[in-house]
Amino acid sequence: IDKALKKAQRERTSVRSWVKPNRGSADANLVASEVVRPLEGRPVTFDEETLRSNSIICDPDYALAANVDVYRRLRTLVLQSMKARGWNKLGITSPGAKAGKTLNAINLAMAIAREGSRSVLLIDADFRRPAVADSLGIEVDSGLLDYIAGDVQLADLVLTPTNVKNLSIIPGRIG
């Protein structure tokens, strides 16, 4: 039992260093430079009709004003919770399909970006059914899996909408 506990403790330490590298480590610097540098990505503009037809909140005067308030409240609660824990990243997931991950991720990202004090990078990491680009009406020819496979540079994937300040997107893989 002692051997198993020691092994588990060693493995847990190594996993923790992988998940949350030391601030001064080369890995942390690589991640920071890869994420900060490409945010001047390819500009795109959202079509408001596409956003509305997909229940995406596109502006405060939008007809679904009640939903705007819901996402503003959610934004406030999420940001307060993240600040209390010292977090700056948020993942949205569910146990199954059609649970609203994409809709909620997009609307929450837009609510945080429109608040104005933070930059948001929305990453579509759904490898089975990426839907962020389709929901936003954006046509893309590569996605996150293409970057992971080494086929494209991260800077080539980042989309920086011109009509939503502080929001950048890395779409999922298409096709």
N, C-alpha and C positions, 0 to 999 in steps of 0.2 A: 504494500500500500504506500509506503514511504517513497519508493522509486516512482510509482505512478503519480503521486502528488508532486514530486519534484519535476518530473517530465511535463506535467500539465502546467506547472508554474513557469517553466522555461518557454514552453510553446505560447502560453498566454502573453508573456512579455514580448516575444518576437512578433506576434500578431498585432499587439498594441502599437509597437513601433512602426509596423507597416501601415496601419490604419491612420495613426496620428504621429507622423514623423516629428522629430525635434525641430524646433524653429530654425536652428542653424545648420541643419543637415542639407546635403546636396539634393536629396529627394524633395525636401520642402521648397528649396529654391527653384528646382525644375518645375514643380507644379505651379508655383506662384508666377514664374515667368511665362509659362505656357498659357495660363489663364488671363493674366493682365494684358499681355502684348496683343492678342488678336481681337480685342473688343472693338477695334476699328474695322470690323468686318464689312462684308458686302451689304450695301443698303437695300432694304426692301420697304415697300409701303403696303399696309394692309388695306383691303377693300372692306369698307364698313358694312356693306350689304352681306358679304360672306361672313363677317364676324357676327352680325345680328342673326343670320340664319342658323348659325352654330351656337347661339346663346352665349357668345363671348361679349363681355361688357366692353364697349368701345369708347364710350364717353359718359360723363356724369349725367348728361341730359337724355341718355338712352331711355327708351320706353320701359325697360325693365328696371326702373329706378329702385324698386324694393331690393332687387338683387345687388345693385351697386352698394347699398347700405350694408347688406349682409357680408359682402366681400370686404368692405372697409372695416367692419367689426372683426371679421376673421383675420384680416391683415394686422390689425392692432393687437389682437390676442396672440397671434403667432409671433410677431416681432417682440412683444414683451416677454414671452416665454423664451425665445431664442436669446434675447439680451441677458435674461436672468441666468441662463446656463452658459453664456459665453460662446454661443454657436453663431456661425455665419453661413451655414449651409442647411438646406431643408430638402428632404426627399418625400415624395408623395407616392404611396403604393397601396395596393389592396390585394385581397386573396383571389380575386377573379376578374374576369372581363366585364365590361359594361357597368363598372361601379362609379364612374365619374372622375377617374384620375386625371385624364387629359383636360377636361373642362375646368375642374377645380385648380389644377396646376396653372393653366393659362390665366384664368381670372385672378387668382391670387398673385401671380407674377405681375400682371398688369396693375393690380391695385397697389402693390408695393412700389413698382416703378413710378407710377403716377403720383405717389406720395411725395416724391422728389428728393428725398435725402439719401437714397440708396440706389446703387446700380444693381440690376437683376440679370443674371444669366440663366435662362430657362433651357435646360438640357433634356431632350426627349431620349431617355434611356430605355424605352420600351422596345426591346429587340424583336419581339414577336409581332407586335402590331403598332408601329410608330404612327402617331396620328396628329402630332402638334402642327406640322407643316400643312397637312390637309385641312385641319380645323381653322387655321389662319388664312387659308387660301394662298399659300406660298408654294411655288414650284421649285423643287431642289433636285439635284442630280446625284448627290452623295450625302452621307450622314455619319453619325457617330461610329457605326460599325466599320465604315470605310477608313476612318481615322485609326481605329483600334487595329485593323488589318494592315495598316501602314500604307494604304493606297492614296491618302490625301493628307495634307497638312492641316492642323487644327485651325490655323488662321483662315484657311479656305472654306471652312464650314460655318464660321460665325456670321450670323445675319444680324444687322443692326437696323431695326425698323426706324424709318425716318419720321413716322407719325406717332411713335410712343417713345418719348425721351426716357433714357436710363434703362431700356430693355434691349437685351441681346439674346439671340436664340442659337442653339446648336440643334439642328433637326435630327430626327432618327433616320435610319437608312431607308431609302426608297427602293422598291422593287425587290 
